[in-house]
Amino acid sequence: MILSEFSKYLQQFNKQIISNETSALKILCEWVKLVINKNPKNHADKIVHKEILLAENNTGDFLIVGKSESGRVLVNALYNYALSYENFLMSRWLENKKAHDFNISN
């Protein structure tokens, strides 16, 4: 349920991930921040509020932590999903490329 909500949000940024403007992990942080900073409207929002803590410093570094064991499992699942989704997008992008597409002249 929560992965599904995050997945819907993440899919909006496919072009930015492929063009390396952002990463799936940065989007995960933005999504968690978005969910935590609003009033929970559904069960997924309520669970994120209850189970996840987001800390961010002035330079934009962030830390997402589970408040309990189930929160840590959730954070780990979201983290792994973000990484695997980014790898999936990049492998699909790479699928139609040829070796000469990457020639770099010195």
C-alpha positions as CSV (number, residue, x, y, z in Angstrom):
1,M,0.0,0.0,0.0
2,I,2.7,2.5,1.0
3,L,5.1,1.3,-1.8
4,S,2.2,1.7,-4.2
5,E,1.7,5.4,-3.1
6,F,5.5,6.0,-3.4
7,S,5.6,4.3,-6.8
8,K,2.9,6.6,-8.2
9,Y,4.8,9.6,-7.0
10,L,8.1,8.3,-8.3
11,Q,6.8,7.6,-11.8
12,Q,6.2,11.3,-12.3
13,F,10.0,11.8,-12.3
14,N,11.2,9.2,-14.9
15,K,12.6,11.8,-17.3
16,Q,14.5,13.6,-14.5
17,I,16.0,10.3,-13.2
18,I,17.1,9.2,-16.7
19,S,18.7,12.6,-17.4
20,N,20.4,12.5,-14.0
21,E,18.8,15.7,-12.8
22,T,17.7,13.9,-9.6
23,S,17.9,10.5,-8.1
24,A,15.2,8.1,-6.8
25,L,16.6,8.5,-3.3
26,K,16.2,12.3,-3.4
27,I,12.6,11.8,-4.6
28,L,12.1,9.4,-1.7
29,C,13.2,12.1,0.7
30,E,10.9,14.6,-1.0
31,W,8.0,12.2,-0.8
32,V,8.5,11.4,2.8
33,K,8.8,15.1,3.6
34,L,5.6,15.8,1.6
35,V,3.7,13.1,3.5
36,I,5.0,14.1,6.9
37,N,4.3,17.8,6.4
38,K,0.6,17.3,5.5
39,N,-2.3,16.1,7.5
40,P,-2.7,12.3,6.9
41,K,-5.6,11.6,4.6
42,N,-5.4,7.8,4.2
43,H,-3.9,4.8,5.9
44,A,-0.6,5.0,4.1
45,D,-0.1,8.6,5.2
46,K,-1.0,7.7,8.8
47,I,1.5,4.8,8.8
48,V,4.3,7.1,7.4
49,H,3.5,9.6,10.1
50,K,3.7,7.0,12.8
51,E,6.6,5.0,11.6
52,I,9.1,7.3,9.8
53,L,11.2,10.2,11.0
54,L,12.9,12.5,8.6
55,A,15.9,14.7,9.6
56,E,17.4,17.2,7.2
57,N,20.2,19.7,7.7
58,N,20.8,23.2,6.1
59,T,22.9,21.7,3.2
60,G,20.1,19.4,2.1
61,D,21.6,16.2,3.5
62,F,18.8,14.0,4.9
63,L,18.3,10.9,7.1
64,I,15.2,8.8,7.1
65,V,14.8,6.6,10.1
66,G,12.2,4.1,11.3
67,K,10.8,5.0,14.7
68,S,10.2,1.3,15.5
69,E,11.2,-2.1,14.1
70,S,8.3,-2.0,11.6
71,G,9.3,1.5,10.7
72,R,12.9,0.3,10.0
73,V,11.5,-2.4,7.8
74,L,9.4,0.1,5.9
75,V,12.3,2.5,5.4
76,N,14.4,-0.4,4.2
77,A,11.7,-1.4,1.7
78,L,11.2,2.1,0.4
79,Y,15.0,2.5,0.0
80,N,15.4,-0.7,-1.8
81,Y,12.4,0.0,-4.0
82,A,13.8,3.5,-5.0
83,L,17.2,1.9,-5.9
84,S,15.6,-0.9,-7.9
85,Y,13.3,1.5,-9.7
86,E,16.2,3.7,-10.7
87,N,18.2,0.6,-11.9
88,F,15.1,-0.5,-13.9
89,L,14.7,2.9,-15.6
90,M,18.4,3.0,-16.5
91,S,18.5,-0.5,-17.9
92,R,15.4,0.3,-20.1
93,W,17.2,3.4,-21.3
94,L,20.4,1.5,-22.0
95,E,18.5,-1.3,-23.8
96,N,18.4,0.5,-27.2
97,K,21.9,2.0,-27.0
98,K,24.8,0.8,-29.1
99,A,28.5,1.0,-28.2
100,H,29.1,3.8,-30.6
101,D,26.6,5.9,-28.8
102,F,29.1,6.2,-26.0
103,N,32.3,7.1,-28.0
104,I,34.2,9.9,-26.4
105,S,36.8,11.7,-28.4
106,N,40.0,12.6,-26.5
